[in-house]
Every structure is written in C-alpha cells, then in structure tokens.
Amino acid sequence: MRLRLLGAIGAALLLAAAAPRDPDSRLIARRTIASAQIEAIAESDGGRLVRIRRKGIGYGFEYSLEYWRGNGGVVVGATFRSGKCRSGDSGAIQPTGEAMARDALFLRLDGYLRECPLPPAREGELRRSLDAAWPAFSALAERALAETRAENAAIADYGKEQ
C-alpha cells in the first residue's frame, strides 16, 4: 500500500512539474527528440510560447521564444546551469528573424558554456541533442509566429466593413 501511494504521489509531482506555469495556458504540443523536450503553449493572454529544454547529468538548459501581439519582435529567454554555476538571459525582445535563427540559440549556448563549462562529453551530448531537436522546435516557432500574425490581422480587421 505504501509503495503504491508513493508511486501515485511521485506521478502527480511529475505531472505537476511538466504542466504549463499558467493554469489558464493550454499545451498545444510536446515532443522529446534526442532527450530534448520541446513544448508549444497557448498562453491565457493570447501569447504563444515555444521552448526547448535539455537536462543531463549535472546540467540543465532551457531556451524559449514568446510571441505576443504588439511585441514588435520575439521575447527570448534562456537559462543554463552546470553544477552551482548559473547563466542565462532574461526575456528580451529581439527582431523576429534574429530570434528564430538556429545560430542565435548556439551563440547563446557558446557564451553560457564559457561561463559555466561542461566536460567535453556532456557538452557534445547537449549540442547534438539541441541540433537534432532544432527542426521540430523551429517548426513550432514558425507555427506560433503565424498564429500571432493571424491574431494581429484579426484585431486590425475587427469592425471593418466587409
């Protein structure tokens, strides 16, 4: 009985940890590719969030793109930790093309790894994982951008005569 209860509690905690942070948000997609978890979330305020996370032995990395009508770009955020070392960037608006480029992700990662180095084998696994997951992440980011642009157009057209 005790093991079953502990298993149920553990499963509930795992589900809670994987849930979107905003209780009104809606998970649109979640995939794991090469140990990198990719998520697309429709936020309750109309925004779209796409993120990629990779956890390995002794490190964790998260990169997110957030689209919201009126931002004038994409809000980019990233966090990296290796042991007790922490690095990252708080959400900052960047031009859409720049933020959505694969090179932008890896440029950030290069800086984090200089600040918080990983053993070469772990760095290699992180880079290979993100590289393999990038096409799926990019596709979700493109979808989020298209949905945001459609919403912007609908708002601009609201009330106009047909």
C-alpha positions as CSV (number, residue, x, y, z in Angstrom):
1,M,0.0,0.0,0.0
2,R,2.8,2.5,1.0
3,L,4.7,1.8,-2.3
4,R,1.5,2.4,-4.3
5,L,0.8,5.6,-2.5
6,L,4.4,6.8,-3.0
7,G,4.2,5.9,-6.7
8,A,0.9,7.9,-7.1
9,I,2.4,10.9,-5.3
10,G,5.5,10.7,-7.5
11,A,3.4,10.5,-10.7
12,A,1.4,13.5,-9.5
13,L,4.5,15.5,-8.8
14,L,5.9,14.7,-12.3
15,L,2.7,15.8,-13.9
16,A,2.7,19.0,-11.9
17,A,6.3,19.7,-12.8
18,A,5.6,19.2,-16.5
19,A,2.4,21.3,-16.6
20,P,2.4,24.9,-18.0
21,R,3.2,27.5,-15.4
22,D,0.0,29.5,-16.0
23,P,-3.1,27.4,-15.1
24,D,-5.1,29.0,-17.9
25,S,-2.5,28.1,-20.5
26,R,-3.1,25.3,-23.0
27,L,-0.4,22.8,-24.1
28,I,-0.5,22.6,-27.9
29,A,2.4,20.2,-28.5
30,R,5.0,18.3,-26.6
31,R,7.7,16.1,-28.1
32,T,11.0,14.7,-27.0
33,I,13.8,14.4,-29.6
34,A,17.2,13.2,-28.6
35,S,16.5,13.8,-24.9
36,A,15.4,17.4,-25.6
37,Q,11.8,18.3,-24.6
38,I,10.0,20.7,-27.0
39,E,6.8,22.4,-26.0
40,A,4.4,24.8,-27.6
41,I,1.9,26.6,-25.3
42,A,-1.0,28.9,-25.9
43,E,-0.9,31.3,-23.0
44,S,-4.1,32.7,-21.5
45,D,-3.3,36.3,-22.5
46,G,-3.2,35.4,-26.2
47,G,0.6,34.8,-26.4
48,R,2.3,31.8,-27.8
49,L,5.3,30.2,-26.0
50,V,7.7,27.7,-27.6
51,R,10.5,26.2,-25.5
52,I,13.2,23.6,-25.7
53,R,14.7,22.0,-22.6
54,R,17.6,19.6,-22.1
55,K,18.6,18.1,-18.8
56,G,21.7,16.0,-18.5
57,I,23.9,14.8,-15.7
58,G,24.9,17.9,-13.8
59,Y,23.4,20.5,-16.2
60,G,20.1,21.9,-17.5
61,F,19.3,24.2,-20.4
62,E,16.1,26.0,-21.4
63,Y,15.6,28.3,-24.4
64,S,12.2,29.9,-25.1
65,L,10.6,32.1,-27.7
66,E,7.4,34.0,-26.8
67,Y,5.2,35.6,-29.3
68,W,2.5,38.1,-28.4
69,R,0.6,40.7,-30.4
70,G,2.2,44.1,-30.2
71,N,5.7,43.0,-29.0
72,G,7.4,44.1,-32.2
73,G,9.6,41.0,-32.1
74,V,10.0,37.9,-30.1
75,V,10.7,37.7,-26.4
76,V,13.7,35.4,-26.0
77,G,14.7,33.8,-22.7
78,A,17.3,31.3,-21.7
79,T,18.7,29.6,-18.6
80,F,21.7,27.4,-18.2
81,R,23.1,25.7,-15.1
82,S,26.1,23.5,-14.7
83,G,26.6,22.4,-11.1
84,K,26.3,25.5,-9.0
85,C,27.1,27.8,-11.9
86,R,24.1,29.6,-13.4
87,S,23.9,31.7,-16.6
88,G,21.2,32.9,-18.9
89,D,19.3,35.8,-20.3
90,S,16.0,37.2,-19.0
91,G,13.2,37.8,-21.5
92,A,14.3,40.4,-24.1
93,I,12.5,41.4,-27.3
94,Q,14.6,40.7,-30.4
95,P,13.8,41.0,-34.1
96,T,11.9,38.0,-35.2
97,G,14.3,36.7,-37.8
98,E,17.3,37.0,-35.5
99,A,15.5,35.4,-32.5
100,M,14.3,32.4,-34.6
101,A,17.7,31.6,-36.2
102,R,19.4,28.4,-35.1
103,D,22.7,30.4,-34.8
104,A,21.1,32.6,-32.1
105,L,20.5,29.6,-29.9
106,F,24.0,28.3,-30.4
107,L,25.6,31.7,-29.9
108,R,23.9,32.0,-26.6
109,L,24.9,28.5,-25.7
110,D,28.5,29.2,-26.5
111,G,28.5,32.1,-24.0
112,Y,26.9,30.0,-21.3
113,L,29.4,27.2,-21.8
114,R,32.3,29.7,-21.5
115,E,30.8,30.9,-18.2
116,C,29.8,27.5,-16.9
117,P,31.8,24.8,-18.7
118,L,30.8,21.2,-19.0
119,P,33.1,18.3,-19.5
120,P,33.6,17.8,-23.3
121,A,31.5,14.6,-23.5
122,R,28.5,16.3,-21.8
123,E,28.9,19.5,-23.9
124,G,28.9,17.3,-27.0
125,E,25.7,15.5,-25.9
126,L,24.0,18.8,-25.3
127,R,24.9,20.2,-28.6
128,R,24.0,17.1,-30.6
129,S,20.7,16.9,-28.8
130,L,19.8,20.5,-29.5
131,D,20.9,20.2,-33.1
132,A,18.7,17.1,-33.6
133,A,15.7,18.8,-32.0
134,W,16.1,22.1,-33.7
135,P,14.0,21.4,-36.8
136,A,10.9,20.4,-34.7
137,F,11.5,23.4,-32.4
138,S,11.8,25.7,-35.4
139,A,8.6,24.3,-37.0
140,L,6.6,25.0,-33.7
141,A,8.1,28.5,-33.6
142,E,7.1,29.2,-37.2
143,R,3.6,28.0,-36.3
144,A,3.4,30.2,-33.2
145,L,4.6,33.2,-35.3
146,A,1.9,32.5,-37.9
147,E,-0.8,32.2,-35.3
148,T,0.3,35.5,-33.7
149,R,0.3,37.3,-37.1
150,A,-3.2,35.9,-37.8
151,E,-4.4,37.2,-34.5
152,N,-2.8,40.6,-35.1
153,A,-4.6,40.7,-38.5
154,A,-7.9,39.8,-37.0
155,I,-7.6,42.5,-34.4
156,A,-6.6,45.1,-37.1
157,D,-9.6,44.0,-39.2
158,Y,-12.1,43.9,-36.3
159,G,-15.0,46.1,-37.0
160,K,-14.1,46.9,-40.6
161,E,-16.8,46.6,-43.1
162,Q,-16.6,43.6,-45.4
